[in-house]
């Protein structure tokens, strides 16, 4: 067992980690405005002076699991108008495609216990172009590209610092921090480095008055005093570094023109002192926020290293054996990943996989949001809610989140999203199965899940409806964990199954409008994939029957059936539940074929594809013949059951046979689950062989869905010939849009009208592999469509996997497609091997689009790399 795996057995090693957000401003939980204008209330311009209620932010920030004490770095190039204390980006209204970070940094390494962590931040030597970025992006339309930091020319002459930030742990509460600053330019350049420690403000809201204190001890040492924190000392190797102190309190005179009696050393005191040399730090050398200030010149082409330590005891030589500890932790990290990557010999693939895991781990965050308190305000912090106007999440009073959670992206999406997290947990299970299982369980807890059974969607609208993939992820993680540990974690599987029963029932009761097993749910995470807003309230009894919503529920039923079958091997009571979900799946499959009252179903035989259907108030229906991944999602409702498993479940097998005999209408329209495939397997799928072949004929057509980099979200046929549909007197036009959205639908920056999205592609690959597991070489399809070359479905799946992986790997010209042809990113020695895992990717050229560090679901690429990881 590797050293890191041994550490994973001791929960204390996770007491400290990268749990500080990259952005706390602009979030719903910090919004105390009367009208719900979260982007305006707490924004980047006031963030340095405003004390947060629910969490903290910083650059490479770490904290304890309760975020009582935080630590992060700040930098100043002596040209910027502010200290670089947080990453800059545009708010949703400012960006021409929504919220958008305007910084360049990379997560390079991390272990599951955070015993070693490394990242690099590229900080310009010249003045950061804040105003230029805001102005130019504000000028651009939705149809123009985003104006990025690189586009400003700030890196043209290599006038920037590469700032490598590393942490390692000597013990679970003894943390070593190292900053190495490389000057990549041809001139000497100044930089101020400010490592800061501070207490999250828990004392001003009216519930308690206790607060810790920090004070100067002697040169190079700051004392940390708090009853709940074991770390007591903050050391700097540079004994000449000045220490400065202020309070983590809002600068009310600056922000609001309001006096603040008894305190003049506000949260921004250290920053103002650095820039203006003002008297804004406490001369008594104490406060709730403390920092060392190191003012250096980095010579051209040279580097300097700066060391710090947070530890529980006074040490005569805090930096003794510092290098040896770092070297040991780095070697242990290599050992941990070498075992995981033992079958991966390609160094480029190993690099991409390892950075994918690093991004997952760096994107852990302390997430605190008590909706009940947030809605009504605190004793000392009013919430002037205007409930006659829009106020979010009013029906989630019970929700109280205060945990370490995997974020989609700690800057662009610094809040959990339930369907995102389901995908995060699959690659997480490879490196830390206990964390993956804990995350999936967490969202089913009573203080997360709504009493009616709904899982919380995401902070901006907890009641929104995302695809129900939680059961899929739970079983996937369960099987990976079983293979790694040699035994099944049945307690985990039972716990999630019981709670998912409630969630499945919520779906049936709330999202099956007419009780006919046809499901809606609005946009279902696919922001603007339809011709119109699928969350829109339609007139005169009109409603949308969704091919994707119904297919997700068929998939959900099969997932629940499979979990019940697994549990039935140990507890017979679950056999009845397996029967229940098997039959529910059949009812959903039948409904997709026949909407009732003589209406055709969601399948269009002429096109060989599934479409949404708009039900009109007069009883008629209109098939929305827009070819998108909505019509591919029925592939995900597939399960293969080994005959030996059925033989262990006589009651289930008997019920299957009874249904086959007595309810042929439930079985004639789905794949013949009663017939054995290769190796005595049974197939349960919405798609019969004939229909599967027709859908794949569309999906594998390079003129439609098949891109060089995966499967597009929408058919490319709409590039020249758009889909047009009128509803409520409005003509809606849908073009194939391979990258950023050209519409403000849903207000954000995501786009499902052409790009390549990893979560859907990952499920496509898995589904093809399952179909192949049943059919083997008896089913081959033309790949690509029109090529005349036939391949089995596993070969197709592996080819799509390679296309997805190729987004990050060097091609024959040394370019990585996600870089979008940027020569510096592809060839410069200080960029070329760094990977960012974007939210989605250009459907034609593979350029990364959207959130740049959404390593959560895009980290599933680590599971696709060839050769396959061993789990």
Protein Blocks (a to p, Z undefined) as FASTA:
>chain_A
ZZklmmmmpmklmmpcckbcfbfghpaklpccfnopaklmpcfklmmmpccfkbccdehi
acdfkombccdddddehlafbdcfbccdddfklpmnbcaddbddddfbdcfklpaccddd
dddfbdcffklmmmmmmmpcfkbccddfklnopmmnopacddddddddfbfklccddddd
ddfbfbdcddddddddddddfklnopamcdcddddfbehiacdddfkbmbfbdcdfblmb
ccddddddddfklmnopacehiabdfklmmmmmmnopafbcfkopajbdcddddddddeh
iacdddddddfbdcfblmgoklmmmmmmmmmmmmmmmmmmmmmmbfklmmmmmmmmmmmm
mmgccddddfklmmnopfklccfddfkbccehklmmmpccddddddfblklmgcccfklm
mmmmmmmmmmommlmmmmmmmmmpmklmgfkopacfbfklmkbccddfklmmmmmmmmmm
mmmnopacfklmmmmmmmmmmmmmmmmmmmmmnonopaceijnopamlpfbdfkbcceeh
iacddfklmmmmmmmmmmmmmmmmmmmmmmmklmmmmmmmmmmmmmmmmmmmoggjhiac
fbdfklopacdddddfkopacddfbdcfklmmmmmmccdddfklmmmmmmlmmmmmmmmm
mmmmlmmmgccfkbccehiiadddfbdfklmmmmmmmmmpmklmmcfkbccfbdfklmmm
ccdddeehiacdddddfbbcfbfghhiabdcehpacfklmmmmmmmmmmmmmmnmmmbcc
dddehklpacdfklmmmmmmmmmmmmmmccfkopafklnopaklmmmmklmmpccddfbd
cfklopaehjfklmklmmmmmmmpccddfZZ
